Amino acid sequence: MSINSQQSRRQSSHGDVNRAPPQYCSHSSNEDRIVGNLSIAQTDAVPPTDLTPPPYSSVFNRSHTRRASAHPGSDNRGASSSSVPRPDAPHIQAYHIKSGGKNWATLKVKSWTSVGSSSMPLFMDSDLIQGSLELNLETPQNINSVSVSLRGRVITSSYEGGSCTFLDHAITAWARSNGDPRLLSSTAGGSAPSSSSKIKKFDGKLSGNYSWPFSFSFPQEVAMNIQGEQQMYPIPQSLLDSNTRGNVQYELVLRVTHGILRPDSKLHVGVVYIPGITPAPFSSLRQVAYENNMIVPRPDVVPSGWHTLPPVAVKGQLLANADVELHCTLSLANPRSYTRGTVIPCHISIKSNIRQALDLLANPKAIAVRLTRCVQHVKDAGKSRPSASFIGPMLEDKLEVERAVWWFNQEADDRVAQVRQLEGEIHLEKELQPSCSFPLFKVSYTVELLPFESPAFLPAGSTVSVDKDIDISEIPLVSLPVIIATLYGAGPAPVTFTKPKPRSSRTKADSKPYKPNRSMDFPFMT
């Protein structure tokens, strides 16, 4: 399928969010992927010493298309995929070490981003990191080795020692023990070195121009020793967020060693990494619904297509004088893994013997269902080591990221006067951090049902609280963990029928994290 046809298909699935919900039905099969645009720093720019990856909003192009997966039916980590749309050909981005205003060492990285982009290189899944290491020496220099390494760190402090390196993938392009690089290149070209050159020992002084290409896949896993057992863990995504005290950073490091009398020359280039996480395939009925631009059949029609939580009783006072009790049943579409940039389909059934309670509370404005993010990370990264069996205390930062948008189910049986059924969608930002489970750093998501939000309703227990810092309306009545993926799974893209709530109406989504932030001693993450 061509890029243009992919884009048309994507737009047809997501472009018209104002249309009224059509009839009910379901899905198909065609494993697809969603990726972001590579982005890169400006040519000839010397990277800053304080390398911090930007938020995803600055490295992602908001237009996403889909690409068939190379491994349908595999686990939740998708195969490598290319960023779309891409230029006709990659371009080379160069970073330099300078002396006296002149470039003498250069790291070049192949990039598929638009020429002139000012962001850091972005790699997804097992993308190839390709480029070259170059020297331009006007005078002879004593050099012992030239290497490039990819490093990944969890950072909890800006002070020295406030980070833990969990990934250090190094490639030595040339070492003094290899001999004269010019003789090596001529030998590789087919001409044998003379007998005199074989006898003469190389003194390590380089002069002139040299170039060493490199190419390797972005590692997807690292080995860690947890509770005395070494296991492989998928590496976390890049993360820089003001709402969490822990961050994950990756960088390419060019290193030129000179010997004991001169410090090494280093160049640090920050890069952004996004894991390829593919959601589990949709049910066949859900695929048919999306292919036909229809709403997913509700839980009472197709129970297997939904994960339905046990009913929960919501008690309180209505209009400050009447005690009421409503029974709410929340359902999320199966499987509980959803690609960012799409939606989480929801359904809620509300029952009550009091008609007035249903009229006031069983409506889109009063129902409060939210998506929350929890980031767990080591408290002091500098004291944690990937090889240690105990990684130290963990901190937890929780934040509300989105609220569900609701509308009445027009096909529900109106003759059941004591029941209201509503359809809902939780919109997932394209830049939303994906789920991640890593011993030093974890990102998880939960969908929560809260008490009704209405000036006519006071939840039970709101007037008396042991802890004044606890808001009864913020305590979930029921919750369910979900996975946020980065790629499309098998089948058509989900169809959306609503617009996300305006930023101004997301009362808590952008402002305050939960209280308190807990400190826990975990031997490992579960």
Order of alpha helices (4+ residues) and beta strands (2+ residues): alpha-alpha-beta-beta-beta-beta-beta-beta-alpha-alpha-beta-beta-beta-beta-beta-alpha-beta-beta-beta-beta-beta-alpha-beta-beta-beta-beta-beta-beta-beta-beta
